[in-house]
Amino acid sequence: MQLMDSSHSNPMSLCSQADSQRTLYPYVTGTSVIGVKYKDGILMAADMGGSYGSTLRYKSVERMKPIGKHSLLGASGEISDFQEILHYLDELILYDNMWDDGNSLGPKEVHSYLTRVMYNRRNKFNPLWNSLVLGGVKNGQKYLGTVSMIGVHFEDNHVATGFGNHLARPILRDEWHEDLSFEDGVKLLEKCMRVLLYRDRSAVNKLQIAKITEEGVTISQPYSLKTFWGFSAFQNPTVGAEGSW
Amino acid sequence: MTKQQANWSPYDNNGGSCVAIAGADYCVIAADTRMSTGYNILTRDYSKICKLADKCVMASSGFQADVRALQKHLAARHLIYQHQHNKQMSCPAMAQLLSNTLYYKRFFPYYSFNVLGGLDNEGKGCVFTYDAVGSYEKVGYSSQGSGSTLIMPFLDNQLKSPSPLLLPALDAVTPLSEPEAVDLVKTVFASATERDIYTGDKLEIVILNASGIRREYMDLRKD
C-alpha cells in the first residue's frame, strides 16, 4: 500500500529495491501476431524473430504454441514473459486434466484466464509485457480473442497485435469474409505478413502459419515469403539527387 | 545517463458513449459498440452494457479492462446477495453498491464512467450517474463517455428537466412514451457519431419495463 501511494505522488521515486523486482521495459521482443477465423477454425501467423532492441538476436523463436486440446496461443512482446505465461498455462491445463472428468478448458475459458492474469499483473504495476492472441475451436464453436498487457481484451473475426493493428487489420477489414477456405485464409495472412515485412522494422522473413480446427493444432514448418524490390525508383535511387546514396 | 523509468500507463481510454433515460414505467439504457485505442479501432462489436440484476442495467465506458473487472465484481456481489437474501437486488441498492465499489479504489480508480438504469421497487424508471470514483446522483437521464459532452446538452434541451434546485424537488423522470424515448436515443447517438470519433459502428439499446427486458440494435456510421 505504501508503495502504491508513493508511486502516485511522484512516479519517479519508486524505491530501488522494488524496482529490480518489476518489469520496467521489455528486453527480447517478438513483433506482430495475426489471427483470422476461417471455415474450419482459426489461422494464425507470426514470424520467428526475437529482437533485442534494434539487434535481431534470435531467429527461430516459436511465438505460437498449442494450449490443451482446443486452443492456440500467439504472443508478441517480451519473450521471457511469454514463456512464463506458457508455464502458468501448463499448470492450468494439468489441473484441468487431473480432474479426469471428460471436460476440458476451451479457448473461451483460456482467454478468460489469460485476461485475468494480465489484468492482475497490471494492477500490481508489474505487467507481463505481451499482447496475446488466443484462438481455438470447441464443439464446432470457433473462438478468436486477444488480450493486451494492461488487460484490454475482446474477440473478433480477425485480430492482430502491435504493428499488425495498423497494417494488417485494414487489409483484413476489407478482404476477410465468413467461411474463408484454408487456401484463401493462408493467402490473406501471407498478404498481411508481407506488408508487415516491408514496413515493420522488427519483422523478419521467416514465419510460421498455425491452424487450429476441431481435429487439433498444426503449426507449419518455418518458411519465407517472396518479396518484390524491382521498383524503378530502386533501380537508380540517386537519379534525382546526384551524389547521394 | 539517468535510470530509465517505467514508460507504460496502467490506463487506456477505449472510448465510447453511454446514455440512460428514465420514464414513468420504463428505462432505456444505450451505448455504442465501438472499442478504440488512440486513433485505432480495435473492434466494432463490443458491448458496454451489462445486466447486473433483473431490473438493473449498467452501461460503462472508459478503460475496458477496468469496466469488465467492475462488471464481474458487481455480478459476483449480486450472486452473494441473492444467496443471502433470496431475492434480486433493487436498482437503488445496486446503485449504492456501485458507488461503494468505485470509492473502494479511490487511490487507484476504476477508469470507468457509468450510468446505471433500471426500475425501482414501484416499477418506475430510475437512472443513476457516476464519476470514476463513485460520486453518484439519481437523475431522470444522463450520458457518460467520450460523446457525453455532445449528448448531454441535447438531452437537457429535449427532456426539459426541472431545475434540481427547486424545493420541493420535482421528479425528473420524463413524461415521454417509451417509443419516443427510444427514438430520442437513436437520434442522439446518430448526432454524437458525426462529431465524436470514438462513437460509432453500432448502437445497442436495452429497454426495461414491466414486461421484462428487450434489446434493439441500430447501425451507426463506421467512420
Interface residues (C-beta under 8 A of the other chain):
Chain A: M4 D5 H8 P11 M12 L14 L24 Y25 T115 Y119 R122 N123 F125 P127 W129 M149 I150 G151 V152 H153 F154 E155 D156 N165 H166 R169
Chain B: Q4 Q5 A6 N7 W8 S9 P10 Y11 D12 N14 M35 T37 N40 L42 T43 D45 Y46 F63 Q64 A65 R68 A69 F107 F108
